[in-house]
Amino acid sequence: MSFHTRLPDFHTHGRAVKGKIAAFFLKEKGKGRLAKQADAEKMADFCIATIQGAMLMGKIKRSSRTVETTSQEALTHLKRYVVPGKKPAQRISVECATEGGAARGPT
């Protein structure tokens, strides 16, 4: 199977993951835990782009340290949207389908 025939699968999967992350941020915003200016769609795009970029850099450098530090920097940025005095959710789980079944992991 060529890359181009698999592209629609990646697109569909990417939209599903983005939708779950955006829904999480919308839920947190609805509970008053995120600032009014927090844009759930943009935050979801930021999360996906950051993690994908970090994973690519980790592969290039052959080190998980890049992924870890980039993830921590991303969390620091996202925490700027947390309303002071409101406790944010501690984690989000995103289910993603793989060829071998379903995988679940924190983001």
VOVOSE-668381 format. One record per residue: residue number from 1; x, y, z of N, C-alpha, C in turn. Coordinates in nm, 3 decimals. Atoms other than C-alpha are relative to their C-alpha. Example, Ala and Ser with C-alpha at 12.3 -4.5 7.8 and 13.67 -1.06 7.14 Angstrom:
+-----+---------+---------+---------+---------+----------+---------+---------+---------+---------+
!   i !  n_east ! n_north !    n_up ! ca_east ! ca_north !   ca_up !  c_east ! c_north !    c_up !
+-----+---------+---------+---------+---------+----------+---------+---------+---------+---------+
!   1 !   0.089 !  -0.119 !   0.000 !   1.230 !   -0.450 !   0.780 !   0.090 !   0.120 !   0.000 !
!   2 !  -0.082 !  -0.119 !  -0.006 !   1.367 !   -0.106 !   0.714 !  -0.077 !   0.109 !   0.073 !
+-----+---------+---------+---------+---------+----------+---------+---------+---------+---------+
% end
This chain:
+-----+---------+---------+---------+---------+----------+---------+---------+---------+---------+
!   i !  n_east ! n_north !    n_up ! ca_east ! ca_north !   ca_up !  c_east ! c_north !    c_up !
+-----+---------+---------+---------+---------+----------+---------+---------+---------+---------+
!   1 !   0.085 !  -0.117 !   0.000 !   0.000 !    0.000 !   0.000 !   0.089 !   0.124 !   0.000 !
!   2 !  -0.085 !  -0.119 !   0.010 !   0.147 !    0.335 !  -0.101 !  -0.041 !   0.106 !   0.101 !
!   3 !   0.023 !  -0.110 !  -0.092 !   0.171 !    0.646 !   0.109 !  -0.129 !   0.075 !  -0.035 !
!   4 !   0.117 !  -0.078 !   0.044 !  -0.096 !    0.824 !  -0.098 !  -0.132 !  -0.073 !   0.022 !
!   5 !   0.125 !   0.071 !  -0.026 !  -0.352 !    0.548 !  -0.054 !  -0.032 !  -0.002 !   0.149 !
!   6 !   0.021 !  -0.003 !  -0.144 !  -0.303 !    0.563 !   0.325 !  -0.030 !   0.140 !   0.052 !
!   7 !   0.020 !  -0.139 !  -0.043 !  -0.329 !    0.944 !   0.339 !  -0.140 !   0.027 !   0.054 !
!   8 !   0.133 !  -0.023 !  -0.057 !  -0.709 !    0.947 !   0.387 !  -0.016 !  -0.059 !   0.140 !
!   9 !   0.006 !   0.060 !  -0.133 !  -0.668 !    0.712 !   0.686 !   0.066 !   0.091 !   0.103 !
!  10 !  -0.068 !  -0.091 !  -0.092 !  -0.418 !    0.950 !   0.846 !  -0.084 !   0.124 !   0.025 !
!  11 !   0.083 !  -0.121 !  -0.012 !  -0.647 !    1.246 !   0.778 !  -0.119 !  -0.026 !   0.091 !
!  12 !   0.115 !   0.035 !  -0.082 !  -0.950 !    1.075 !   0.931 !   0.041 !  -0.020 !   0.145 !
!  13 !  -0.050 !   0.024 !  -0.135 !  -0.751 !    0.958 !   1.232 !   0.040 !   0.132 !   0.067 !
!  14 !  -0.043 !  -0.129 !  -0.053 !  -0.598 !    1.304 !   1.279 !  -0.116 !   0.087 !   0.042 !
!  15 !   0.119 !  -0.079 !  -0.035 !  -0.938 !    1.472 !   1.275 !  -0.067 !  -0.055 !   0.125 !
!  16 !   0.062 !   0.061 !  -0.117 !  -1.070 !    1.224 !   1.531 !   0.077 !   0.034 !   0.127 !
!  17 !  -0.083 !  -0.034 !  -0.117 !  -0.779 !    1.283 !   1.768 !  -0.015 !   0.148 !   0.033 !
!  18 !   0.016 !  -0.144 !  -0.023 !  -0.803 !    1.660 !   1.723 !  -0.136 !   0.028 !   0.063 !
!  19 !   0.134 !  -0.020 !  -0.054 !  -1.176 !    1.641 !   1.793 !  -0.008 !  -0.036 !   0.147 !
!  20 !   0.002 !   0.042 !  -0.141 !  -1.120 !    1.455 !   2.120 !   0.076 !   0.098 !   0.088 !
!  21 !  -0.078 !  -0.096 !  -0.077 !  -0.853 !    1.697 !   2.236 !  -0.076 !   0.132 !   0.012 !
!  22 !   0.078 !  -0.125 !  -0.002 !  -1.064 !    2.000 !   2.139 !  -0.120 !  -0.013 !   0.093 !
!  23 !   0.115 !   0.022 !  -0.088 !  -1.365 !    1.849 !   2.318 !   0.042 !   0.007 !   0.147 !
!  24 !  -0.053 !  -0.008 !  -0.135 !  -1.153 !    1.811 !   2.631 !   0.017 !   0.146 !   0.042 !
!  25 !  -0.020 !  -0.141 !  -0.033 !  -1.052 !    2.177 !   2.619 !  -0.132 !   0.075 !   0.012 !
!  26 !   0.133 !  -0.064 !  -0.009 !  -1.413 !    2.285 !   2.553 !  -0.068 !  -0.034 !   0.131 !
!  27 !   0.060 !   0.044 !  -0.126 !  -1.529 !    2.083 !   2.852 !   0.064 !   0.075 !   0.118 !
!  28 !  -0.071 !  -0.072 !  -0.106 !  -1.263 !    2.240 !   3.075 !  -0.038 !   0.149 !   0.000 !
!  29 !   0.040 !  -0.140 !   0.010 !  -1.354 !    2.586 !   2.947 !  -0.143 !   0.018 !   0.051 !
!  30 !   0.138 !  -0.005 !  -0.047 !  -1.722 !    2.515 !   3.011 !  -0.012 !  -0.010 !   0.151 !
!  31 !  -0.002 !   0.012 !  -0.146 !  -1.638 !    2.427 !   3.371 !   0.068 !   0.121 !   0.066 !
!  32 !  -0.064 !  -0.119 !  -0.053 !  -1.463 !    2.762 !   3.407 !   0.146 !  -0.019 !   0.037 !
!  33 !  -0.139 !   0.030 !  -0.034 !  -1.119 !    2.605 !   3.432 !   0.101 !   0.064 !  -0.095 !
!  34 !  -0.087 !  -0.064 !   0.097 !  -0.977 !    2.773 !   3.121 !  -0.048 !   0.142 !  -0.025 !
!  35 !   0.030 !  -0.140 !   0.027 !  -0.961 !    3.143 !   3.039 !  -0.095 !   0.014 !  -0.119 !
!  36 !   0.097 !  -0.025 !   0.107 !  -1.228 !    3.291 !   2.813 !   0.066 !   0.007 !  -0.137 !
!  37 !  -0.068 !  -0.014 !   0.129 !  -0.972 !    3.362 !   2.540 !   0.059 !  -0.132 !  -0.051 !
!  38 !  -0.052 !   0.130 !   0.043 !  -0.869 !    2.994 !   2.524 !  -0.082 !  -0.051 !  -0.119 !
!  39 !   0.064 !   0.050 !   0.122 !  -0.948 !    2.861 !   2.175 !   0.028 !  -0.151 !  -0.010 !
!  40 !  -0.016 !   0.145 !  -0.006 !  -1.005 !    2.485 !   2.195 !   0.057 !  -0.058 !  -0.129 !
!  41 !  -0.049 !   0.051 !   0.128 !  -0.944 !    2.424 !   1.824 !   0.149 !   0.030 !  -0.018 !
!  42 !  -0.140 !  -0.037 !   0.014 !  -0.616 !    2.615 !   1.821 !   0.088 !  -0.073 !   0.102 !
!  43 !  -0.075 !   0.072 !  -0.102 !  -0.504 !    2.450 !   2.144 !   0.019 !  -0.146 !  -0.042 !
!  44 !  -0.011 !   0.138 !   0.047 !  -0.577 !    2.107 !   1.996 !   0.103 !  -0.011 !  -0.113 !
!  45 !  -0.100 !  -0.002 !   0.108 !  -0.378 !    2.192 !   1.681 !   0.141 !   0.013 !   0.058 !
!  46 !  -0.129 !  -0.021 !  -0.066 !  -0.094 !    2.315 !   1.903 !   0.051 !  -0.130 !   0.062 !
!  47 !  -0.040 !   0.125 !  -0.065 !  -0.090 !    1.989 !   2.100 !   0.047 !  -0.103 !  -0.102 !
!  48 !  -0.034 !   0.100 !   0.102 !  -0.087 !    1.769 !   1.791 !   0.130 !   0.037 !  -0.070 !
!  49 !  -0.122 !  -0.043 !   0.071 !   0.177 !    1.974 !   1.608 !   0.123 !  -0.012 !   0.090 !
!  50 !  -0.113 !   0.006 !  -0.093 !   0.398 !    1.992 !   1.917 !   0.047 !  -0.144 !   0.020 !
!  51 !  -0.037 !   0.139 !  -0.024 !   0.389 !    1.620 !   1.987 !   0.057 !  -0.066 !  -0.125 !
!  52 !  -0.052 !   0.058 !   0.124 !   0.436 !    1.523 !   1.623 !   0.141 !   0.051 !  -0.029 !
!  53 !  -0.133 !  -0.058 !   0.021 !   0.730 !    1.762 !   1.592 !   0.102 !  -0.055 !   0.098 !
!  54 !  -0.091 !   0.054 !  -0.102 !   0.882 !    1.639 !   1.918 !   0.038 !  -0.144 !  -0.032 !
!  55 !  -0.028 !   0.139 !   0.035 !   0.851 !    1.278 !   1.806 !   0.095 !  -0.008 !  -0.119 !
!  56 !  -0.089 !  -0.002 !   0.115 !   1.016 !    1.359 !   1.473 !   0.142 !   0.036 !   0.043 !
!  57 !  -0.133 !  -0.039 !  -0.049 !   1.303 !    1.538 !   1.647 !   0.063 !  -0.110 !   0.085 !
!  58 !  -0.051 !   0.111 !  -0.080 !   1.336 !    1.250 !   1.891 !   0.058 !  -0.111 !  -0.088 !
!  59 !  -0.050 !   0.103 !   0.092 !   1.375 !    1.009 !   1.601 !   0.128 !   0.045 !  -0.069 !
!  60 !  -0.119 !  -0.053 !   0.067 !   1.626 !    1.234 !   1.426 !   0.120 !  -0.004 !   0.094 !
!  61 !  -0.109 !  -0.005 !  -0.098 !   1.833 !    1.278 !   1.743 !   0.023 !  -0.134 !   0.070 !
!  62 !  -0.006 !   0.132 !  -0.065 !   1.770 !    0.919 !   1.855 !   0.005 !   0.014 !   0.152 !
!  63 !   0.005 !  -0.027 !  -0.144 !   1.678 !    1.047 !   2.200 !  -0.142 !   0.035 !   0.041 !
!  64 !   0.132 !  -0.032 !  -0.052 !   1.359 !    1.055 !   2.401 !   0.001 !   0.131 !   0.080 !
!  65 !  -0.013 !  -0.124 !  -0.079 !   1.492 !    1.357 !   2.592 !  -0.066 !   0.119 !  -0.071 !
!  66 !   0.062 !  -0.109 !   0.076 !   1.378 !    1.593 !   2.314 !  -0.151 !  -0.005 !   0.014 !
!  67 !   0.145 !   0.016 !  -0.013 !   1.025 !    1.454 !   2.334 !  -0.044 !   0.044 !   0.140 !
!  68 !   0.034 !  -0.034 !  -0.138 !   1.022 !    1.492 !   2.712 !   0.006 !   0.151 !   0.024 !
!  69 !  -0.014 !  -0.143 !  -0.026 !   1.151 !    1.850 !   2.719 !  -0.101 !   0.082 !  -0.081 !
!  70 !   0.099 !  -0.071 !   0.082 !   0.926 !    1.962 !   2.433 !  -0.139 !  -0.014 !   0.060 !
!  71 !   0.130 !   0.021 !  -0.064 !   0.624 !    1.808 !   2.606 !  -0.016 !   0.086 !   0.123 !
!  72 !   0.006 !  -0.084 !  -0.120 !   0.708 !    1.989 !   2.929 !  -0.017 !   0.147 !  -0.036 !
!  73 !   0.015 !  -0.139 !   0.045 !   0.744 !    2.320 !   2.743 !  -0.142 !   0.026 !  -0.049 !
!  74 !   0.138 !  -0.014 !   0.049 !   0.407 !    2.263 !   2.576 !  -0.097 !   0.009 !   0.117 !
!  75 !   0.086 !  -0.005 !  -0.118 !   0.243 !    2.195 !   2.913 !   0.012 !   0.134 !   0.071 !
!  76 !  -0.021 !  -0.131 !  -0.061 !   0.397 !    2.513 !   3.053 !  -0.080 !   0.106 !  -0.075 !
!  77 !   0.077 !  -0.095 !   0.082 !   0.244 !    2.707 !   2.764 !  -0.150 !  -0.016 !   0.024 !
!  78 !   0.143 !   0.024 !  -0.016 !  -0.099 !    2.545 !   2.800 !  -0.051 !   0.040 !   0.138 !
!  79 !   0.041 !  -0.037 !  -0.137 !  -0.107 !    2.609 !   3.175 !  -0.027 !   0.149 !   0.013 !
!  80 !   0.029 !  -0.144 !  -0.001 !  -0.117 !    2.982 !   3.096 !  -0.149 !   0.028 !  -0.017 !
!  81 !   0.144 !  -0.016 !   0.021 !  -0.481 !    2.931 !   3.003 !  -0.083 !  -0.043 !   0.121 !
!  82 !   0.072 !   0.047 !  -0.119 !  -0.574 !    2.779 !   3.340 !  -0.039 !   0.121 !   0.085 !
!  83 !   0.050 !  -0.108 !  -0.084 !  -0.790 !    3.011 !   3.549 !   0.058 !  -0.018 !   0.140 !
!  84 !  -0.056 !   0.010 !  -0.135 !  -0.614 !    3.089 !   3.879 !  -0.108 !  -0.042 !   0.102 !
!  85 !   0.093 !   0.047 !  -0.102 !  -0.777 !    2.910 !   4.171 !  -0.087 !  -0.117 !  -0.044 !
!  86 !   0.077 !   0.114 !   0.051 !  -0.938 !    2.647 !   3.948 !   0.096 !  -0.115 !  -0.026 !
!  87 !  -0.086 !   0.117 !   0.020 !  -0.789 !    2.300 !   3.954 !  -0.032 !  -0.062 !  -0.136 !
!  88 !   0.024 !   0.061 !   0.132 !  -0.745 !    2.170 !   3.597 !  -0.006 !  -0.151 !   0.010 !
!  89 !  -0.001 !   0.147 !   0.009 !  -0.806 !    1.811 !   3.496 !   0.145 !  -0.045 !  -0.004 !
!  90 !  -0.138 !   0.046 !  -0.010 !  -0.494 !    1.606 !   3.558 !   0.050 !  -0.069 !  -0.126 !
!  91 !  -0.045 !   0.066 !   0.121 !  -0.487 !    1.409 !   3.234 !  -0.115 !  -0.021 !  -0.096 !
!  92 !   0.096 !   0.030 !   0.105 !  -0.662 !    1.332 !   2.911 !   0.048 !  -0.128 !  -0.067 !
!  93 !  -0.034 !   0.121 !   0.074 !  -0.672 !    0.995 !   2.740 !  -0.060 !   0.010 !  -0.139 !
!  94 !   0.046 !  -0.003 !   0.139 !  -0.698 !    0.975 !   2.365 !   0.012 !  -0.141 !  -0.054 !
!  95 !  -0.003 !   0.132 !   0.061 !  -0.794 !    0.648 !   2.206 !   0.037 !   0.016 !  -0.146 !
!  96 !  -0.036 !  -0.007 !   0.140 !  -0.632 !    0.586 !   1.874 !   0.006 !  -0.141 !  -0.057 !
!  97 !   0.005 !   0.132 !   0.062 !  -0.691 !    0.296 !   1.641 !   0.133 !  -0.028 !  -0.068 !
!  98 !  -0.120 !   0.045 !   0.068 !  -0.391 !    0.104 !   1.523 !  -0.035 !  -0.126 !  -0.077 !
!  99 !   0.029 !   0.119 !   0.079 !  -0.368 !   -0.182 !   1.280 !  -0.012 !  -0.123 !   0.088 !
! 100 !   0.003 !   0.115 !  -0.087 !  -0.316 !   -0.421 !   1.570 !  -0.110 !   0.007 !   0.106 !
! 101 !   0.105 !  -0.014 !  -0.099 !  -0.613 !   -0.296 !   1.775 !  -0.005 !   0.143 !   0.049 !
! 102 !   0.013 !  -0.135 !  -0.055 !  -0.675 !    0.000 !   2.001 !   0.113 !   0.025 !   0.099 !
! 103 !  -0.103 !  -0.039 !  -0.097 !  -0.409 !    0.185 !   2.195 !  -0.055 !   0.118 !   0.078 !
! 104 !   0.048 !  -0.110 !  -0.085 !  -0.475 !    0.423 !   2.482 !   0.122 !   0.056 !   0.072 !
! 105 !  -0.113 !  -0.059 !  -0.069 !  -0.231 !    0.671 !   2.624 !  -0.029 !   0.141 !   0.043 !
! 106 !   0.020 !  -0.136 !  -0.046 !  -0.212 !    0.996 !   2.816 !   0.066 !   0.100 !  -0.092 !
! 107 !  -0.063 !  -0.110 !   0.074 !  -0.139 !    1.325 !   2.644 !   0.003 !   0.122 !   0.086 !
+-----+---------+---------+---------+---------+----------+---------+---------+---------+---------+
% end
